[in-house]
Amino acid sequence: MAQSTSTEPAENADWVSRYADDVIAESERRAPGKPVVVASGLSPSGPIHLGNLREVMTPHLVADEIRRRGYEVRHLISWDDYDRYRKVPAGVPGVDASWAEHIGKPLTSVPAPAGSAHPSWAEHFKAAMVASLGELGVEFDGISQTEQYQAGVYREQVLHAMKHRGDIDAILAQYRTKKAPPKKQGQKPVDEAELEAAEGSGAANEDDGSGSGAGYFPYKPYCGGCGKDLTTVTSYDDETTELTYVCSECAFTETVRLSEFNRGKLVWKVDWPMRWAYEGVIFEPSGVDHSSPGSSFQVGGQIVGIFGGKQPIGPMYAFVGISGMAKMSSSRGGVPTPADALAIMEPQLLRWLYARRRPNQSFKIAFDQEIQRLYDEWDKLEAKVADGSVLPADAAAHSRAARTAAGELPRTPRPLPYRTLASVADITAGAEDQTLRILSELDPSSPLASLDEVRPRLDRAENWISTQVPADARTIVRAEPDTELLSSLDDEARESLRLLLEGLDSHWSLDGLTHLVYGVPKVRAGFSADATAKELPPEIKVAQRTFFALIYRLLVTRETGPRLPTLLLAVGADRVRKLLSV
């Protein structure tokens, strides 16, 4: 292995660096001279959501740090596409109740949603995730568990598990418990979307192979008649590997030689530790659903020894929430996916949200107005990185968001504030000529030559406005002046509007209009337009708010809206004069 090039002091190291140190040391103990292996597991049982993305981003960030130090790393993503189809998810386009007839089949044997270009349910949802991981700069080796099992790759491990089924059963027996007690009266129901987001692989809820009157068997065949896993092993011979099963769905029964049979898989709590040993996994995080006493990660730590392996090191990762997800939930029936997030934010911002929080810290991804504040925070961080004032841990999170070991992620050449771009998109409704005019006037000393300079950030802001902002919250500029309101104004308000209109031409830029709109109330109160907040009485702030509310009412019928300087630029000087002239 290459030697570490990290010279970062321990007290300055971020969580990713600390895990990288641990993983490198553990890999050198277990498999000196071999590539470091980190792993993720995803079940394409439906839309793979932003909670599942933490299953990938946590090992990705650690693997990427190890690559930066010169080591060879493999990040495995096991697609659990040989899992059973458990339920029909709500709100998936092209899917109706008829898909329930496929419950119990492998995900790769279930038809894709109607209209899909993909051959199966698993491939349909896998493709969307692969595309998002490409945008995010995630380098990985994908492993289809359908292909692995059907090709007989795990044959020795399957036969070994069946031979040692008594040992496995004894481990599992320590954790088997009665069903959860019934919900108490008045107990708050679990939020379905939150529960879905907290789940990891759908396989986490599979049975452990117990329940057969003929004994314990850690292998589940898919039925040769109906193709489902509603089967029970009734006998097995260790010498001949003859296995007999019966299907409770269609009553089909057959006897096969397990040494030649590939239409089945180990039950989840045995399958996962078997793969740790087979792949030599050093690092793999686990979600909260896998980490409680008796769950698959905990039990797997004992079962993995039966296969001659060791449990990976890795943290339990916490819940990823969504702010402003109500619209998404109603339209999709679940929580948003990485593709949904990447439609409204650049890959760097999404990577940063996962990089800046330790895995055991929960956080939210914004689909509402909060996204504007997040972008402001990111832009401030970029400025601190540029001027050298950034703290070490913040610098590390920024570096992990902006680039990978392979290089810099594509970025917006001229990253104007997201809230400004969103405001302009709100007013122009995507008209490119108007958008270019307004954005070019933000800074007349360095006008925008092409909208390509502000892409892809502009595209993300336009998508956010069109998909996440309700129609009744959109900005509609008046077509005609509000003559009734204008005629009712007192002399103070009239004089304020006159000063504003007089100053438009000489202040026609974002900074200039900001100075103008804040300065008019100062001048009307007898102060200089340049007076600072410390030089002004509190009444000036009240006068400014009153003045702003009047302008908004005259321009867009409400007392709030996009930032006033941006709104004035967007409306245009001629139209502003038409709507504000008394």
N, C-alpha and C positions, 0 to 999 in steps of 0.2 A: 504494500500500500504506500501511497505518497504520504509525506509528512505534512502535518497541519501547518498552514501558513497564517493561522490566526494569532495575532499578537494583542488581542483585546483584553484588557484587565478584567478579571472575574467580576469585579463590582460593577463594571459597565456592560457586561454581557446581557443580551436580551434572552427571552425564554428559548428562542430558536437556537441560539449559540450554545446554551447550556445543554439542551437535548442533543445537539450535534456532538458535543464532547462526550456525553454518556453513550451515544450510539456507536461512535467510533471506537471507544474503549471496549464496549461489549462485543462488537464485531471482531476486534482483534483477539479477544479471549476465545470466542466461539469458533471463528472461521478465519484465522490469520491468512492474509494474502489473497482473500477472495473479495468480490464486490460486496459492498454493504447493501443489505436487502431491507427495504421498508415496504409496508403494504397498506392497502385500503381494500375495502369490500363494499360493493354497491349492488343492490338488487333492483333491476329494471322492471319492477312490478307495477310501475305507473310513473308519472312525472317525478324525476329525481330532483328534490327540492334543495333550498339553500341550507337547511339543517344537515342534509346528507353531504353537502359540499365541504363541511368541516372535516368529515371523514377523509377527504382527499387533501384539503389544503394543509392540514396539520402535518402529515408526513411529507407532503410536497415541499413545504418551507424548510423542514429539517433536511430533507434529501438535497435540496438546492444549496443549502449552506455547506453541506458535506462536499458537494461537487465544487463549490467555490474554493474549497481548501485543497483541491487536487485529487480527491479520491474518486474511484469508480463506484457508482451507485445504481441500483435497480429499484425503481418505484413500481411495484406491482399493483395493478388494480384488478382484483378478481371480480368479474361480472358474475354475480350469483344468478345466472340466467337458467340454471337447471333447478331452481327453487320451484315449488308449486305455486300456481296462480291461486291466490287466497281469496280475493274479493274483486268486485267490479268497482273501481274508483269513481266517485261522482264527478260530474262536470268535465269529463274528457271528451273533446269533440270527436265525432265519428264513432262513439261507443254508446250502446244502449243495454237494456236489461238482458238481451239475448246472449251477451258475453258470459252470463252466469253459467251457461252450460259447459264452459271450459274450466271451471274451478276444479283444482286438483291436478291439472295437467302441468307439465313444465312450461315455464314462461316462453321458451322458444317454440313450443307447439301451439301456442294461442295465436289466433289471427291478429294482425295489427289493426288499429282503428281504421274505420272505413276512410278511403282516400289516401292512406299512407303509401309511400313509395317503398316501404320496407317489408321484408317477408314475414316478420313475426312481431308479436307484442314486445318481446325483449329487444329486438333490433331497433324498433321504432323509438323507444325511450332511451336506449343506449346511444343512438345516433345524436340525439339532441344534447346529451351530456358530453359526448366526445367533442362536438363542435364548440361548446362553451369552454371546455378545458383547453382547447387549442387557442381560443382567444385569450385565456388567462395565462398562457405560457407554461402550462403544466406538462412536463415530460414524463411519460409513463409507459410501462409494458402492460397491455391488456391481456387478460386470460379469461376465456370463456369456459365456465365450468361445464356447460353442455358438451363442448368439444373435448374437454379433458376426460369426463366420465365416459362419453360414448366411444372415445378412442381407446379406452382401457388404460389410460395413463396411470390411474390410481389402483390398478388391479391388485398389486401386492399389498397396498395399504388396506383395501377393502377386506381381503382375505385375512390379513393380520387382525383387523378389528373384529371380524367374526370369530376368529380363534380365541381372542382375548375378551369376548363379550361378557364373560363373568366378572372380569376385573373392572371393565367399564361400568357394568351395572352396579357394582359395589360402590364405585365413586359416585355415580348419579343418585344412588339410594340415600346417600348422606344428605342430599339437598331436596329430595322430593318432599313437597309439603301439600297440605290440603288446599283446596281452592280458597281464594280470597274471601273474607267474610262479606256478607251482603252490605250494601251501602246503607249507612245510617239515615234515618229520616231527617230531611232538611239539609243533608250534605250537598255541597255545591257540585254540580255535574262537571265532569272533565270536559274541557274545550276540545272538540274533535280535531280542529286544525292544529292546536298546540300538541295534542297527543301524537298526531301524525308526524309533526316536525321533530318530536322527541325520539321517535323510533329510528333505529338504524336500518340495517338490512331487514327485509320482511321475514327472513328466515329466523329471526330472533324468537319468534313465537311458535316455531315448529315443535312437535313433540320430540321426546328424546329416545323413542323406540320402545318404550315400555308399554305394557297393556296387553301383550299377547299371552294367552293361556298356555302356549307351548314354550314360554320362556322369553328371555330378553334377546332381541336382535337389533343391532345398531345400523341395519341396512333396510332401506325402503325401496322395493321395486316399483316401477311404473307399470301399470296393468297392460298386458298384451292385447286385451280386448277393447277397453275404453280409453286407454292411455293415461288414466288418472292414478294418483298415488293412494287411493282409498283401499290399500291392500294390507293384508296381515300375513306375515311369514308363519307358516304352520309347522315347518320342520327344516332342519339343516344338518348335513352330515359333514364333519370337518375333513374326513378322509377323501371323500369323492367330490366335495363342495356342492353336492346336490341340494338345492333349495326349492321348497314348495311354498307357494303363496296362493291366497284366495282373495278375490276382489269383492268388497261389500257393495260396490256400485252396480256391477253387471254380473256378479257371481262367477266370473271367469276364474279358472284355476290352471296352473301349469307348474311343472317341475323343470328347473333349469340347472345347468352347471355354472356356479358363480365364477369359476375360473375362466369362463368363456362368455359370460353374460354382461352386457353393458347398459341395460335399460333400467337404471336405478342409481341411487346415491346413498352415501352415509347420512344418517340423521344429523341435523345441524350441530348439535353439541359435540358431536364426534368429528364431523367433517371439518370444522374450523381448526381445531388443534392438529388434526392430521395434516392440514395444509401448512400450518406453521412449521411442522417438522420437515415436510417434503420440500418446501421452498427455502428453508433456513431463514425465516423472517426474524429480524433483530428488533424492529420497531414497528408497532402498529397501535394507534390509539383506539379507544372504544367509546361508544356513546353511553349515556346513562342507562339505557335499556339493557345493555350488555354487562353492566358493572355491579349490579346489586347482588347480594348473597344468593348463590344458587343459579345465577344467570350464566350465559354461555362463556363469557370471558373468564369468570371465576372458576367454573367447573373445568374449562379447557386447560387451565393452568395445571391441573392434575392429570387430565387425560393425555396431554401432549407427551408425557413421559412414556406412555405405553408405545408410542411411535418412535421413541428414541430421540425426541426433541425437547426444546425448552420454550417456555412461554416468552413471547416478545416483551420488551419493555415498552412503555407508552402510557400516556395519561388518559384519564377519562375526560371527554370533552363535554362542555355544557351546551345548553339549549341556545339556538340562534332564533331570535324573535324577529318579527316584522312590524314596523310602524306604518300605519296606513294601509293595512292589507285587506280591509273589509271588501273593497271593490274586487280585488283579486280573488278572494275567497268565494264570493258569490258567483263569479263567472267561471271559475275553474274547479270549485269544489275542494280546493286544497291550498297549500301555501305556495308562494312563488318559487320558480326554478331559477338556476343561474342565468338561463337565457332571458328570463323576464328582467332580472337585475341588470344584465349587460345591455339591455335595450335602452336603459335610462341612465346608466353610468359607465364610465370608462373602466377597462380592466384594472388599471392601477388603483382606483378607488376601492373596488371590490376586494382586491388582494389585500389592500391596507387594512380593511375592516377585520380580516382574519389574522393578519400579521401582528397588529398592535395589541391584541388581547391574548393573554395566556389561555390555553385550551380550557381550563376549568372556570374561566370567566364567561358568563353569558353576555350577549350584546344583541342589538337590534340593527336590522338593515332597513333603511328608510325608503318607502315608496310615497311618502307624503311630503309636506313642506320641509321636513327635517333634512331632506337631501340637499337643500340649498345651504344649510348651515354646515353640513358635512363637507361639502365642496369648499366652502369658505375656510374651514379648518385645514383641509388638504392644501389649499393654495398658500395659506400662512406657513404651513410646514415646508412647502417647496421654497418659499422665500427665505426661511431660516436656514435651510440646507445651502441655498445659494450664497448667503452672506456669512456662513460659518458660525452662526449663533445657536445652532440646534443642539439639543442634548443627545448624548450617545445612544440611548435606547430609542429615542424618536428617529434619529438618523438611521439606525438599523432597520426599523419598521419601514421607513421611507424607501430605503434601498431594496428591501425585499418586495415592496409593492411595485417599484418602478422598473425593476430589472430582474432577470434570472442569471444563472451561471452562463447561459448561452448568449446573453446580451440584453440590451435595452428593449423594453416593450414599445411598440409603436405609440406615439403620443401626439397630442394636438400641438401644432407648431406655435400657435399664439393662443394660449389658454385664457380667454376672457372669463370673467366671473360667471359661474353657472347661473346664478340668479338673474344676471343681466341678460344672458342668452335666453333664459326661460321667459323673462318678461317680454323680450322682443318677439319670441316665437308665439307667445300668447296673443300679442296685438296683431302680428302680421299673418297669423294662421298659415305659416310656411311659405308665403310669397317671397321668392328668393331676391327679386329686385328690391323690394322694400326692406328686406332683412339686410342686404348689403348696404343700402343707403344709410340705414340707421346705425349699423355697426361701424361704418366708415366715419360717421360724425362723432363717435365717442371720443376720439382723439385726433383732431384735425392735423396735428403735427406729425402723425404717423398713421395715415388713413389705411384702412384695410383694402387690399387690392383684389382679393378673391375670398369667397366663403370657404375655400379649401384650407385657408390659414386657421380657421376656427373649428375645423372638423377633425376628429369625430365628436368633440364635445357639443357642438351645436346640434348635431343629429340626436344626441342623447337627450338634450334639453327639449328639443321639439317633440321627441317621443314621450317624454314625461308629461308635457303639457297636454298632448293629444290623448294619452291613455290613462293618466292618473289624476288629472284635475277635473272635477265634475263640471258639467256644462254651466251650471248656475254660478260657478266661481270663476269662469273665464272673463276676460276683460273685453267689453264691447264699448268702443268709442262712439259718442253721440254723433249722429249725422247732422243735426241742426242745433243751434244754441238753445239753452233753456231760458227763454225770454222772461218767463215768469219769475225765475230765481234772480236773474240779472236785474230786473226792474225793482226787486224788493231790497237790494243791497243798500246799506248805509254808506256814508261818505268815506269812512275808514276802509271798508272792503273795496270800494271803487278805486280809491287811491292806491291800494295795495296791488290790485290787478293792473292798473296803469303802469306802475313801476316795473312789474314783472314783464309786461309786454314791451316796454321801452328797452329793457335790457336783453331781450332775446338774442338779437343779432350779435351783440358784442360778447355774449356768454355762450354761444352755441357749440358746446362740447359737454361731455359728461361732468367734468370737473367744474366748468364754468357755470352750468345750470345748477349744480349743487350749491355753489357759492351764491348764486342769484336767489334761489328759492328760500334758502335759510337767511339770506341777508335782508330781504324785503321787510320782514317784521322788525328786524333790528333798526333799520333806517327809519321806519314809521314811528319807532319809540324814541328816536333821537340819538341812536348809537351809530357807530361806524359799521358798515357791512362786514368788516374784518374783525370786529370785536370777538374775543374768545368767550367761552362759557363762563370762565372765572370772572370776567369783567361785566357780566350781565346779570340782572335780577331774575329770579325764578319765573316771573310773569312772561318773560320773552318766550320760554318754552311753550307756555300755554298759547301765546299768540301765534307761534309757528304751527302748532297742531291745528289750531282753528283755521289758519290760512290754507294749510295743506288740505284739510277736509273740504274747504270751499272749492279748491281747484279740482279735486277728485270729483265732486258732485257735478261740476260744470263740464268735465271731460267724459266721465264714465258712469255717472248717475249714482255712484256709491261713495262713501266717505273714506274708503281705502282702496288700494290697488297696487300695481307694480311701483317700485321706487320712482318718485316723482320726476327726477331728472331723466331717467330712462323713458318714462312715459311721455314726457314732453318731446324728447328726441324722436320717439316712435311716431307720435301724432304728426310731427312736422310743424315748422314755424307758422306757415300760412293758415293751417287748420286750427292751431292753437289760438291765433289772433281772431279767427272767425268765432270760435266757441267762447272766448273769454272777454271779448270787447263789449263794454257796457253801452 
